[in-house]
Amino acid sequence: MARSETRPVIKLRSTAGTGHTYVTRKSRRNTPDRLRLKKYDPVVRRHVEFREER
């Protein structure tokens, strides 16, 4: 199906080294690079950068 090709499911892993992940979808057409977002990491109890892993 075309849906899975245009908006794949990706994992966002914490850069704090806790191993916490978020799962989301992204548009390959608009953001071909790896995604980097600041999100809350409940293990360290603060906002840290999460990076897309493949």
PDB file of N, CA, C and O in Angstrom:
ATOM      1  N   MET A   1       0.823  -1.181   0.000  1.00  0.00           N
ATOM      2  CA  MET A   1       0.000   0.000   0.000  1.00  0.00           C
ATOM      3  C   MET A   1       0.874   1.254   0.000  1.00  0.00           C
ATOM      4  O   MET A   1       2.001   1.229   0.494  1.00  0.00           O
ATOM      5  N   ALA A   2       0.361   2.327  -0.545  1.00  0.00           N
ATOM      6  CA  ALA A   2       1.114   3.570  -0.641  1.00  0.00           C
ATOM      7  C   ALA A   2       1.232   4.273   0.709  1.00  0.00           C
ATOM      8  O   ALA A   2       2.159   5.055   0.919  1.00  0.00           O
ATOM      9  N   ARG A   3       0.312   4.004   1.615  1.00  0.00           N
ATOM     10  CA  ARG A   3       0.326   4.696   2.897  1.00  0.00           C
ATOM     11  C   ARG A   3       1.605   4.429   3.688  1.00  0.00           C
ATOM     12  O   ARG A   3       2.168   5.356   4.271  1.00  0.00           O
ATOM     13  N   SER A   4       2.058   3.217   3.718  1.00  0.00           N
ATOM     14  CA  SER A   4       3.245   2.886   4.498  1.00  0.00           C
ATOM     15  C   SER A   4       4.518   3.453   3.869  1.00  0.00           C
ATOM     16  O   SER A   4       5.511   3.652   4.569  1.00  0.00           O
ATOM     17  N   GLU A   5       4.506   3.714   2.572  1.00  0.00           N
ATOM     18  CA  GLU A   5       5.691   4.243   1.916  1.00  0.00           C
ATOM     19  C   GLU A   5       5.870   5.732   2.155  1.00  0.00           C
ATOM     20  O   GLU A   5       6.999   6.198   2.304  1.00  0.00           O
ATOM     21  N   THR A   6       4.774   6.492   2.196  1.00  0.00           N
ATOM     22  CA  THR A   6       4.899   7.938   2.335  1.00  0.00           C
ATOM     23  C   THR A   6       5.060   8.379   3.790  1.00  0.00           C
ATOM     24  O   THR A   6       5.740   9.370   4.058  1.00  0.00           O
ATOM     25  N   ARG A   7       4.449   7.667   4.729  1.00  0.00           N
ATOM     26  CA  ARG A   7       4.548   8.025   6.146  1.00  0.00           C
ATOM     27  C   ARG A   7       4.966   6.805   6.961  1.00  0.00           C
ATOM     28  O   ARG A   7       4.116   6.156   7.571  1.00  0.00           O
ATOM     29  N   PRO A   8       6.250   6.481   6.983  1.00  0.00           N
ATOM     30  CA  PRO A   8       6.684   5.288   7.714  1.00  0.00           C
ATOM     31  C   PRO A   8       6.679   5.504   9.230  1.00  0.00           C
ATOM     32  O   PRO A   8       6.758   6.635   9.708  1.00  0.00           O
ATOM     33  N   VAL A   9       6.586   4.414   9.964  1.00  0.00           N
ATOM     34  CA  VAL A   9       6.678   4.446  11.423  1.00  0.00           C
ATOM     35  C   VAL A   9       8.162   4.512  11.780  1.00  0.00           C
ATOM     36  O   VAL A   9       8.963   3.724  11.277  1.00  0.00           O
ATOM     37  N   ILE A  10       8.525   5.462  12.655  1.00  0.00           N
ATOM     38  CA  ILE A  10       9.917   5.612  13.079  1.00  0.00           C
ATOM     39  C   ILE A  10       9.996   5.579  14.596  1.00  0.00           C
ATOM     40  O   ILE A  10       9.017   5.858  15.288  1.00  0.00           O
ATOM     41  N   LYS A  11      11.179   5.232  15.107  1.00  0.00           N
ATOM     42  CA  LYS A  11      11.441   5.258  16.550  1.00  0.00           C
ATOM     43  C   LYS A  11      12.296   6.477  16.857  1.00  0.00           C
ATOM     44  O   LYS A  11      13.233   6.789  16.122  1.00  0.00           O
ATOM     45  N   LEU A  12      11.969   7.167  17.949  1.00  0.00           N
ATOM     46  CA  LEU A  12      12.780   8.267  18.449  1.00  0.00           C
ATOM     47  C   LEU A  12      13.424   7.790  19.750  1.00  0.00           C
ATOM     48  O   LEU A  12      12.719   7.475  20.708  1.00  0.00           O
ATOM     49  N   ARG A  13      14.752   7.733  19.794  1.00  0.00           N
ATOM     50  CA  ARG A  13      15.476   7.244  20.966  1.00  0.00           C
ATOM     51  C   ARG A  13      16.108   8.417  21.705  1.00  0.00           C
ATOM     52  O   ARG A  13      16.628   9.343  21.084  1.00  0.00           O
ATOM     53  N   SER A  14      16.061   8.373  23.020  1.00  0.00           N
ATOM     54  CA  SER A  14      16.598   9.430  23.874  1.00  0.00           C
ATOM     55  C   SER A  14      18.121   9.520  23.755  1.00  0.00           C
ATOM     56  O   SER A  14      18.807   8.502  23.671  1.00  0.00           O
ATOM     57  N   THR A  15      18.638  10.753  23.750  1.00  0.00           N
ATOM     58  CA  THR A  15      20.083  10.953  23.718  1.00  0.00           C
ATOM     59  C   THR A  15      20.676  10.957  25.124  1.00  0.00           C
ATOM     60  O   THR A  15      21.893  11.050  25.283  1.00  0.00           O
ATOM     61  N   ALA A  16      19.819  10.857  26.154  1.00  0.00           N
ATOM     62  CA  ALA A  16      20.307  10.840  27.537  1.00  0.00           C
ATOM     63  C   ALA A  16      20.864   9.475  27.928  1.00  0.00           C
ATOM     64  O   ALA A  16      21.416   9.323  29.018  1.00  0.00           O
ATOM     65  N   GLY A  17      20.726   8.490  27.058  1.00  0.00           N
ATOM     66  CA  GLY A  17      21.278   7.174  27.356  1.00  0.00           C
ATOM     67  C   GLY A  17      20.384   6.303  28.217  1.00  0.00           C
ATOM     68  O   GLY A  17      20.847   5.306  28.771  1.00  0.00           O
ATOM     69  N   THR A  18      19.114   6.657  28.340  1.00  0.00           N
ATOM     70  CA  THR A  18      18.210   5.889  29.180  1.00  0.00           C
ATOM     71  C   THR A  18      17.543   4.753  28.428  1.00  0.00           C
ATOM     72  O   THR A  18      17.026   3.827  29.052  1.00  0.00           O
ATOM     73  N   GLY A  19      17.542   4.799  27.112  1.00  0.00           N
ATOM     74  CA  GLY A  19      16.904   3.764  26.324  1.00  0.00           C
ATOM     75  C   GLY A  19      15.427   3.990  26.087  1.00  0.00           C
ATOM     76  O   GLY A  19      14.767   3.151  25.473  1.00  0.00           O
ATOM     77  N   HIS A  20      14.886   5.116  26.566  1.00  0.00           N
ATOM     78  CA  HIS A  20      13.466   5.413  26.376  1.00  0.00           C
ATOM     79  C   HIS A  20      13.213   5.778  24.917  1.00  0.00           C
ATOM     80  O   HIS A  20      14.008   6.498  24.312  1.00  0.00           O
ATOM     81  N   THR A  21      12.108   5.284  24.343  1.00  0.00           N
ATOM     82  CA  THR A  21      11.782   5.564  22.945  1.00  0.00           C
ATOM     83  C   THR A  21      10.351   6.044  22.814  1.00  0.00           C
ATOM     84  O   THR A  21       9.488   5.715  23.628  1.00  0.00           O
ATOM     85  N   TYR A  22      10.117   6.824  21.778  1.00  0.00           N
ATOM     86  CA  TYR A  22       8.787   7.201  21.337  1.00  0.00           C
ATOM     87  C   TYR A  22       8.623   6.646  19.931  1.00  0.00           C
ATOM     88  O   TYR A  22       9.607   6.509  19.204  1.00  0.00           O
ATOM     89  N   VAL A  23       7.398   6.326  19.536  1.00  0.00           N
ATOM     90  CA  VAL A  23       7.115   5.845  18.192  1.00  0.00           C
ATOM     91  C   VAL A  23       6.176   6.838  17.534  1.00  0.00           C
ATOM     92  O   VAL A  23       5.171   7.233  18.127  1.00  0.00           O
ATOM     93  N   THR A  24       6.496   7.245  16.306  1.00  0.00           N
ATOM     94  CA  THR A  24       5.678   8.215  15.584  1.00  0.00           C
ATOM     95  C   THR A  24       5.781   7.951  14.089  1.00  0.00           C
ATOM     96  O   THR A  24       6.476   7.027  13.667  1.00  0.00           O
ATOM     97  N   ARG A  25       5.109   8.739  13.304  1.00  0.00           N
ATOM     98  CA  ARG A  25       5.190   8.674  11.845  1.00  0.00           C
ATOM     99  C   ARG A  25       5.755   9.980  11.326  1.00  0.00           C
ATOM    100  O   ARG A  25       5.632  11.019  11.976  1.00  0.00           O
ATOM    101  N   LYS A  26       6.382   9.933  10.145  1.00  0.00           N
ATOM    102  CA  LYS A  26       6.888  11.158   9.547  1.00  0.00           C
ATOM    103  C   LYS A  26       6.701  11.099   8.043  1.00  0.00           C
ATOM    104  O   LYS A  26       6.554  10.023   7.462  1.00  0.00           O
ATOM    105  N   SER A  27       6.709  12.255   7.426  1.00  0.00           N
ATOM    106  CA  SER A  27       6.588  12.354   5.981  1.00  0.00           C
ATOM    107  C   SER A  27       7.979  12.361   5.365  1.00  0.00           C
ATOM    108  O   SER A  27       8.774  13.261   5.634  1.00  0.00           O
ATOM    109  N   ARG A  28       8.272  11.377   4.553  1.00  0.00           N
ATOM    110  CA  ARG A  28       9.585  11.331   3.898  1.00  0.00           C
ATOM    111  C   ARG A  28       9.750  12.460   2.894  1.00  0.00           C
ATOM    112  O   ARG A  28      10.867  12.922   2.663  1.00  0.00           O
ATOM    113  N   ARG A  29       8.666  12.905   2.302  1.00  0.00           N
ATOM    114  CA  ARG A  29       8.728  13.965   1.299  1.00  0.00           C
ATOM    115  C   ARG A  29       9.124  15.307   1.927  1.00  0.00           C
ATOM    116  O   ARG A  29       9.922  16.045   1.350  1.00  0.00           O
ATOM    117  N   ASN A  30       8.576  15.626   3.097  1.00  0.00           N
ATOM    118  CA  ASN A  30       8.859  16.910   3.746  1.00  0.00           C
ATOM    119  C   ASN A  30      10.129  16.894   4.578  1.00  0.00           C
ATOM    120  O   ASN A  30      10.825  17.906   4.652  1.00  0.00           O
ATOM    121  N   THR A  31      10.447  15.769   5.205  1.00  0.00           N
ATOM    122  CA  THR A  31      11.632  15.662   6.059  1.00  0.00           C
ATOM    123  C   THR A  31      12.431  14.421   5.693  1.00  0.00           C
ATOM    124  O   THR A  31      12.290  13.388   6.348  1.00  0.00           O
ATOM    125  N   PRO A  32      13.270  14.497   4.660  1.00  0.00           N
ATOM    126  CA  PRO A  32      14.055  13.325   4.269  1.00  0.00           C
ATOM    127  C   PRO A  32      15.200  13.020   5.235  1.00  0.00           C
ATOM    128  O   PRO A  32      15.691  11.892   5.270  1.00  0.00           O
ATOM    129  N   ASP A  33      15.633  14.019   6.024  1.00  0.00           N
ATOM    130  CA  ASP A  33      16.717  13.817   6.985  1.00  0.00           C
ATOM    131  C   ASP A  33      16.179  13.129   8.235  1.00  0.00           C
ATOM    132  O   ASP A  33      14.970  12.978   8.414  1.00  0.00           O
ATOM    133  N   ARG A  34      17.106  12.720   9.091  1.00  0.00           N
ATOM    134  CA  ARG A  34      16.688  12.114  10.359  1.00  0.00           C
ATOM    135  C   ARG A  34      16.066  13.177  11.257  1.00  0.00           C
ATOM    136  O   ARG A  34      16.550  14.307  11.332  1.00  0.00           O
ATOM    137  N   LEU A  35      15.005  12.803  11.925  1.00  0.00           N
ATOM    138  CA  LEU A  35      14.246  13.704  12.763  1.00  0.00           C
ATOM    139  C   LEU A  35      14.917  13.874  14.124  1.00  0.00           C
ATOM    140  O   LEU A  35      15.433  12.912  14.693  1.00  0.00           O
ATOM    141  N   ARG A  36      14.907  15.111  14.645  1.00  0.00           N
ATOM    142  CA  ARG A  36      15.446  15.415  15.977  1.00  0.00           C
ATOM    143  C   ARG A  36      14.426  16.297  16.686  1.00  0.00           C
ATOM    144  O   ARG A  36      14.124  17.399  16.229  1.00  0.00           O
ATOM    145  N   LEU A  37      13.893  15.802  17.818  1.00  0.00           N
ATOM    146  CA  LEU A  37      12.881  16.529  18.566  1.00  0.00           C
ATOM    147  C   LEU A  37      13.244  16.555  20.041  1.00  0.00           C
ATOM    148  O   LEU A  37      13.873  15.627  20.550  1.00  0.00           O
ATOM    149  N   LYS A  38      12.843  17.626  20.730  1.00  0.00           N
ATOM    150  CA  LYS A  38      12.981  17.671  22.183  1.00  0.00           C
ATOM    151  C   LYS A  38      11.681  17.168  22.781  1.00  0.00           C
ATOM    152  O   LYS A  38      10.614  17.736  22.548  1.00  0.00           O
ATOM    153  N   LYS A  39      11.783  16.089  23.560  1.00  0.00           N
ATOM    154  CA  LYS A  39      10.614  15.499  24.190  1.00  0.00           C
ATOM    155  C   LYS A  39      10.957  15.132  25.632  1.00  0.00           C
ATOM    156  O   LYS A  39      12.121  15.144  26.031  1.00  0.00           O
ATOM    157  N   TYR A  40       9.921  14.805  26.403  1.00  0.00           N
ATOM    158  CA  TYR A  40      10.099  14.486  27.813  1.00  0.00           C
ATOM    159  C   TYR A  40      10.584  13.053  27.985  1.00  0.00           C
ATOM    160  O   TYR A  40      10.010  12.116  27.429  1.00  0.00           O
ATOM    161  N   ASP A  41      11.647  12.899  28.762  1.00  0.00           N
ATOM    162  CA  ASP A  41      12.160  11.571  29.105  1.00  0.00           C
ATOM    163  C   ASP A  41      11.807  11.313  30.566  1.00  0.00           C
ATOM    164  O   ASP A  41      12.376  11.944  31.457  1.00  0.00           O
ATOM    165  N   PRO A  42      10.869  10.387  30.825  1.00  0.00           N
ATOM    166  CA  PRO A  42      10.428  10.160  32.205  1.00  0.00           C
ATOM    167  C   PRO A  42      11.482   9.520  33.093  1.00  0.00           C
ATOM    168  O   PRO A  42      11.361   9.584  34.316  1.00  0.00           O
ATOM    169  N   VAL A  43      12.507   8.907  32.524  1.00  0.00           N
ATOM    170  CA  VAL A  43      13.544   8.269  33.334  1.00  0.00           C
ATOM    171  C   VAL A  43      14.405   9.336  34.009  1.00  0.00           C
ATOM    172  O   VAL A  43      14.698   9.229  35.200  1.00  0.00           O
ATOM    173  N   VAL A  44      14.811  10.360  33.263  1.00  0.00           N
ATOM    174  CA  VAL A  44      15.626  11.436  33.848  1.00  0.00           C
ATOM    175  C   VAL A  44      14.764  12.615  34.292  1.00  0.00           C
ATOM    176  O   VAL A  44      15.274  13.572  34.874  1.00  0.00           O
ATOM    177  N   ARG A  45      13.467  12.551  34.023  1.00  0.00           N
ATOM    178  CA  ARG A  45      12.471  13.548  34.416  1.00  0.00           C
ATOM    179  C   ARG A  45      12.777  14.952  33.912  1.00  0.00           C
ATOM    180  O   ARG A  45      12.685  15.926  34.658  1.00  0.00           O
ATOM    181  N   ARG A  46      13.140  15.044  32.637  1.00  0.00           N
ATOM    182  CA  ARG A  46      13.313  16.355  31.997  1.00  0.00           C
ATOM    183  C   ARG A  46      13.247  16.198  30.488  1.00  0.00           C
ATOM    184  O   ARG A  46      13.244  15.079  29.975  1.00  0.00           O
ATOM    185  N   HIS A  47      13.194  17.312  29.782  1.00  0.00           N
ATOM    186  CA  HIS A  47      13.154  17.285  28.333  1.00  0.00           C
ATOM    187  C   HIS A  47      14.566  17.133  27.778  1.00  0.00           C
ATOM    188  O   HIS A  47      15.481  17.852  28.178  1.00  0.00           O
ATOM    189  N   VAL A  48      14.730  16.204  26.870  1.00  0.00           N
ATOM    190  CA  VAL A  48      16.023  15.966  26.208  1.00  0.00           C
ATOM    191  C   VAL A  48      15.760  15.776  24.723  1.00  0.00           C
ATOM    192  O   VAL A  48      14.613  15.652  24.292  1.00  0.00           O
ATOM    193  N   GLU A  49      16.838  15.754  23.947  1.00  0.00           N
ATOM    194  CA  GLU A  49      16.698  15.558  22.518  1.00  0.00           C
ATOM    195  C   GLU A  49      16.523  14.075  22.193  1.00  0.00           C
ATOM    196  O   GLU A  49      17.229  13.214  22.718  1.00  0.00           O
ATOM    197  N   PHE A  50      15.581  13.812  21.328  1.00  0.00           N
ATOM    198  CA  PHE A  50      15.332  12.457  20.827  1.00  0.00           C
ATOM    199  C   PHE A  50      15.693  12.454  19.351  1.00  0.00           C
ATOM    200  O   PHE A  50      15.328  13.374  18.620  1.00  0.00           O
ATOM    201  N   ARG A  51      16.410  11.423  18.906  1.00  0.00           N
ATOM    202  CA  ARG A  51      16.817  11.312  17.515  1.00  0.00           C
ATOM    203  C   ARG A  51      16.190  10.092  16.870  1.00  0.00           C
ATOM    204  O   ARG A  51      15.964   9.069  17.516  1.00  0.00           O
ATOM    205  N   GLU A  52      15.915  10.223  15.586  1.00  0.00           N
ATOM    206  CA  GLU A  52      15.368   9.101  14.825  1.00  0.00           C
ATOM    207  C   GLU A  52      16.422   8.024  14.672  1.00  0.00           C
ATOM    208  O   GLU A  52      17.575   8.309  14.347  1.00  0.00           O
ATOM    209  N   GLU A  53      16.025   6.801  14.906  1.00  0.00           N
ATOM    210  CA  GLU A  53      16.940   5.678  14.663  1.00  0.00           C
ATOM    211  C   GLU A  53      16.347   4.811  13.576  1.00  0.00           C
ATOM    212  O   GLU A  53      15.131   4.762  13.390  1.00  0.00           O
ATOM    213  N   ARG A  54      17.230   4.123  12.856  1.00  0.00           N
ATOM    214  CA  ARG A  54      16.756   3.306  11.742  1.00  0.00           C
ATOM    215  C   ARG A  54      17.009   1.853  12.015  1.00  0.00           C
ATOM    216  O   ARG A  54      16.678   1.002  11.189  1.00  0.00           O
TER     217      ARG A  54
END
